[in-house]
Amino acid sequence: MKFDKNTKILIVGLGVIGGSYATALTREGYRVSCITKNPEDIRYAIARGMIERGTSEVDAALIGESELIIFALYPTAFTEWIRDYQHLFSPGALITDVTGVKCSVVKPVQDILRPDVEFISAHPMAGRERSGVEFSDPDVFRGANYIVTPTEKNTPEAIEICKELGRALGFARISELTPEAHDEMIAFVSQLTHVIAVTLMTANETPSLEKYTGDSFRDLTRIAKINDAMWSELFLSNKNALLAEIDRFTNELTRFRDMLACGDREGMRAAMRRSTERRSLFDKPEA
C-alpha cells in the first residue's frame, strides 16, 4: 500500500493518544475514522473535527475498507482485539500500534496475524498524565521522539510507511530499535521515571505540603498523576527489565547518600556536573 492523503486510516481506541493521532492526521489532510467503546467520545471527536466518522461498534465494513489501522489500546486489549477481529481486515492492510511495551505485544500479535496483513510496531514517546480524548493534544508530538520496532517479519515498505506516519504526526526524531532493546530502554527512560514520581508522592504524606512546594517538586512529580490501570499493566509486562533499572537506581541513590553521609562534597559536585552535562543531551530539538 501507499501512504498518502487518500489512504483510509482507522484508529481503534480514542483515548488521549488515539485522539492526538486523529487530530494531528486530520489537520494534515488525512482521512481518519475511529472505533472506540464510548459513543460519547465519537460525538466529541466529530463535533471538534478530529475524525471524519466513527462508531462504538466493531463495524466490519469500516474495518474492511481501512488500509492503515492504528491501535491505541492497552497491550492485552490490543492482542485480544487482533485475535477476535482480524478476519475483518482487508488483504494487504497494514496495522501499527502505540503500545509502551513491545516484547509482550509484537511477537504474540505477529504469531497469530494473518499472512496477508502486516503489523509494524511503533511507540510515540509523548503523552499526557491524564487519560481521555478530551485531554488529547497533537502538539505533544512536536519535538518528541518516535520509535519503530521492526522484526524479521517486517518488510522495508512497511517500516518506511510507519516512519512516514511518524513524520506526518510531527515527531522530530524517528529511530529504530528491536523490541528487546526497546523494552530495556523504556524501562529506564519511561517506566522508572514513573516509579520515582509515584514513590516521591507516597514517601512523605505530611499535610499541606502543596502550600510550600516550588516548581522543582511539581516538575519532577508531574507524571505522578498516573493512569493506574495502564501503567500497572505496562510495568508487569516489562517486569524483569524494570526491576533491573529500579535496582540500578537504588544503587546510585545509595552511592549519593553515602557521599552525603561522609561529607564528600567533591564527589557530590562531580556527580552534579556529570548530571548537568548529560541532561543537556535530552533537551527537545526545536520543532
BELVENPE-V641494 format. One record per run of one state. SS is the DSSP state (2 for helix, 1 for strand, 0 for the rest). FROM is the first residue (numbers start at 1). TO is the last residue. If there is no record, write none. Layout:
SS/FROM/TO
SS/FROM/TO
This chain:
0/1/7
1/8/12
0/13/15
2/16/27
0/28/30
1/31/35
0/36/38
2/39/47
0/48/52
1/53/55
0/56/59
2/60/65
0/66/67
1/68/71
0/72/74
2/75/88
0/89/93
1/94/97
0/98/105
2/106/112
0/113/117
1/118/119
0/120/121
1/122/125
0/126/132
2/133/135
0/136/137
2/138/141
0/142/144
1/145/148
0/149/155
2/156/169
0/170/172
1/173/176
0/177/178
2/179/203
0/204/208
2/209/211
0/212/214
2/215/220
0/221/221
2/222/224
0/225/227
2/228/237
0/238/238
2/239/261
0/262/264
2/265/282
0/283/287
